[in-house]
Amino acid sequence: MDNPHGRREELENKAYETFVCPNLSLIDIRGRELKLNDATIERAKDLAIEYFKRTRRDHHYSSVKYLLPAFTYIATIIEDERRTQQDIESVYKITRVTISKWYLDIINVLDIKIVNNRGSAPLYFPSV
């Protein structure tokens, strides 16, 4: 016979799921090297937290070293404080190909639409 409280216990267990975000201090360090504003650095960290929340079961934590530069790159676009992938590549010591790969993954997971208006500030459409 089924436990009549089984569903309630399942929901209670879900309420206590914890979320552990990797250390994002490297975004602060590299952001300062890139001379980014505090708002851009905070945006990069906010993107990282939201991404890790949405993908917590995917175990991207081993890829943090490669994800952080992409969060930084996306934040520079959103905050209209653009840095090239080459700029970011040089401070994070990874390739532009890696930045591009994770950039695409992040914007897909977070459902971000970035539209460049030919010389003007980019339009940013967050999913939430």
N, C-alpha and C positions, 0 to 999 in steps of 0.2 A: 504494500500500500504506500502511496506517495505521502511524503511529509508535507502537511498543509502549510508549514512555515518555510519550506524550501526556497520559494521565490523571494520571500522577505530576507532571508539570510543571504541569498545571492546579491540582492540589492545593497544590503548593508555592507557586504564585503567590498563591493565596487566603490562605495562611498569612502572607504578607507585606503584606496589605492594611493600610493605615494608617487610623486614625480620627483626624480632626481635630475637636476640639470648639471651638465658638465661645467667645469670652471671656465668662466668667460673672461677672466682677467686679461687674457692675451689680446682680446679686442681693445681693451683700454690701452695696453702697452703699444700695440701696433697703430692704433688710432692716433695716439700722441706722436708717434714717429711720422705719420702721414699728415700731421698738423690738422686733424679733423676737429670740428666743433664738438662740444659736449653733446649736443642734440643728435648729431650723426652717430656718435659712439653709442649713445643710449638707444637709438633706433636699431642699430646693429644687434645690440644685446636683446632688445625686445623681439626682434625677428628670430633670433636664436632660441629664445625661451619658447615662443609660440611653435616653432618648428619642432623642437624636441618634445613638447607636449603632444603634438599631433602624431609624432612618429615614435613615441616612447617604446612601443613594442617591436619596432624594427631594428633596434640595437645599432643605431648609427654612431654610438659613442666612440667606437674605434676610429671613426672618420672625422672626429672633431677637428683635428689639425687641418683638414682639408675643407671643412665646412665654414670655419670662422672667416677665412678670407672672402668667401662668397657672401656671407652675411654683411661684411664690411662693404663690399662692392655694391650690393643692392642698396644698403643704407645711404651710400654717397649719391646714388641716383635719386632716391626718394627725397632726400634732404637737399637736393640740388647743390651738392658740394662734390661734384664729380672728381673722381680719380680714375685713371686708366687701369686696366687690368695689369699692365706692366708695372705701374706704381705699386699696386697691391702685391703683385708677384715678388717684387724686390724686398719688401719688408717682411712678408710672411715666408719667403724662401720656398715657394711652390710655383708650379707652372701655370700659365694662362689657360692651358687646356683643362687643368684641374679646376680652376676657378669657374670656367665656362660650364663644365659638367655639373658642378654642384649648384651653380646659379640656376640652371634649368630645373634641377630637381627641387630646389627651394621655392622658386616661383610657382611651380606646379603644385607642390604640397600646400603652400599658403594661399594659392589661388590669387596671386598678385599679377596685375596687368600693368605694364609700364609702357607708355606710349610716348615717343619722342616727337615733339612738335617742331622739328627742324629749327634748332637754334634757341627755342624757348625752353623754359623749365619743363621737365617731364611731367606727365599726368600719372598719378598713382592711384590705383583702384584696389584697396585692400578687400579681402574677402569677408571681413567681419565688420 
